[in-house]
Amino acid sequence: MIDTAADCPEGRLNGLNAVVTGAAQGLGLAIAEELGRRGAHVTMADVQAEKVRKAAAGLGEKGLQAEPATLDITDSRAVKEFFGAFVGARGRLDILVNNAGSRQSVTEVAELGDREWDRVLGVTLTGTFYCCRSAAAVMQRQESGCIVNMASVNGQSAAALVAAYNAAKAGVISLTRTLALELAPYGVRVNAVSPGPVYTDFNRQNMAERALSLKISEEEIIQRVAKSIPLGRWGEPHEIAQGVAFLCSPAATWITGEVLRVSGGLEGVSATPPKKAKEKPASSDSG
Ligand SMILES: NC(=O)c1ccc[n+]([C@@H]2O[C@H](COP(=O)([O-])OP(=O)(O)OC[C@H]3O[C@@H](n4cnc5c(N)ncnc54)[C@H](O)[C@@H]3O)[C@@H](O)[C@H]2O)c1
């Protein structure tokens, strides 16, 4: 009996070499596990060296082929060296999942600092570009391979107070579509997954900051988010991983340049903040 996609031949990734960035925790870890479960050898790259080492060891204990790698995707030279060494060691790169990304501190555009804008764009968009560029060169040569970039519903429908993140994810979607066109003649597929809300570290911090900005409890905002999702609940990491694994699998051989929303039906979170109270002008006789 076929009871999961991993048991279905169309869903298998046996013998394929995969890289997942940001795989030390959260969605990246779930994606690494799902690709491993489907038979891929997974290299788990993350800037958190010790955490990714433990995460890979954990998957190894479950009988999966997982290897840790320390990589900061914002370091252009390090990314080039990483992919060069990867192909040298494993021979080929079949799957790249660009999952690493950074949240933004919850701030309106009028108060958003240069450094926060640059930091969020640097990891989420530029880092994804560096990895795409290296993988594209390898996959072009091989004339095979697939890339899945992690976008977000925010990249398709902007949420208030996280402009840098929205812009970065919209950029990831555009990069995905451009690369899909450029690599199609080589038989290389490039797609994106747009997750809806999943309660990882990323959203633990988001919810805390959003609750503060709305002057409500974290519990309340968590419930509000759940109610805004047509399927009525937050997503689970393995549900995002299933979407990614599908796009990497032989079940998706005629899908490229696509953005797959895995969001319980949620199209976007507008999150309009309340109007700020006007500051009183300083009185001239205040002493
Ligand atoms: N959690 C959600 O609800 C949600 C929704 C939509 C999109 N996403 C996207 O999914 C991806 C994963 O999200 P998550 O919730 O697991 O986040 P997370 O913050 O829990 O994990 C992100 C991982 O990326 C790694 N990372 C950060 N900067 C890096 C760098 N410069 N180089 C290498 N690794 C780096 C971190 O160490 C961490 O392990 C992100 O791209 C995020 O934007 C998440």
The ligand as a Gaussian input file, in Angstrom:
#p B3LYP/6-31G(d) Opt

LIG

0 1
 N        8.290000      30.256000       9.507000
 C        7.435000      30.809000       8.672000
 O        6.259000      31.013000       8.996000
 C        7.870000      31.225000       7.284000
 C        6.890000      31.704000       6.408000
 C        7.263000      32.088000       5.125000
 C        8.578000      31.960000       4.728000
 N        9.505000      31.483000       5.591000
 C       10.888000      31.374000       5.115000
 O       11.350000      30.062000       5.294000
 C       12.747000      30.063000       5.565000
 C       13.037000      29.333000       6.869000
 O       12.265000      29.917000       7.885000
 P       12.280000      29.401000       9.397000
 O       10.979000      29.768000       9.956000
 O       12.750000      28.001000       9.468000
 O       13.403000      30.396000       9.991000
 P       14.438000      30.220000      11.197000
 O       14.849000      31.608000      11.537000
 O       13.890000      29.340000      12.259000
 O       15.666000      29.458000      10.508000
 C       16.483000      30.087000       9.551000
 C       17.782000      29.318000       9.420000
 O       18.588000      30.028000       8.463000
 C       19.896000      30.131000       8.986000
 N       20.572000      31.311000       8.446000
 C       20.297000      32.616000       8.714000
 N       21.180000      33.407000       8.105000
 C       22.034000      32.610000       7.425000
 C       23.172000      32.834000       6.619000
 N       23.630000      34.072000       6.406000
 N       23.803000      31.773000       6.073000
 C       23.365000      30.526000       6.310000
 N       22.305000      30.233000       7.081000
 C       21.652000      31.265000       7.632000
 C       19.708000      30.260000      10.489000
 O       20.892000      29.946000      11.202000
 C       18.577000      29.266000      10.725000
 O       19.063000      27.963000      10.951000
 C       13.172000      31.522000       5.550000
 O       13.628000      31.867000       4.265000
 C       11.870000      32.254000       5.859000
 O       11.874000      33.567000       5.368000
 C        9.181000      31.122000       6.865000

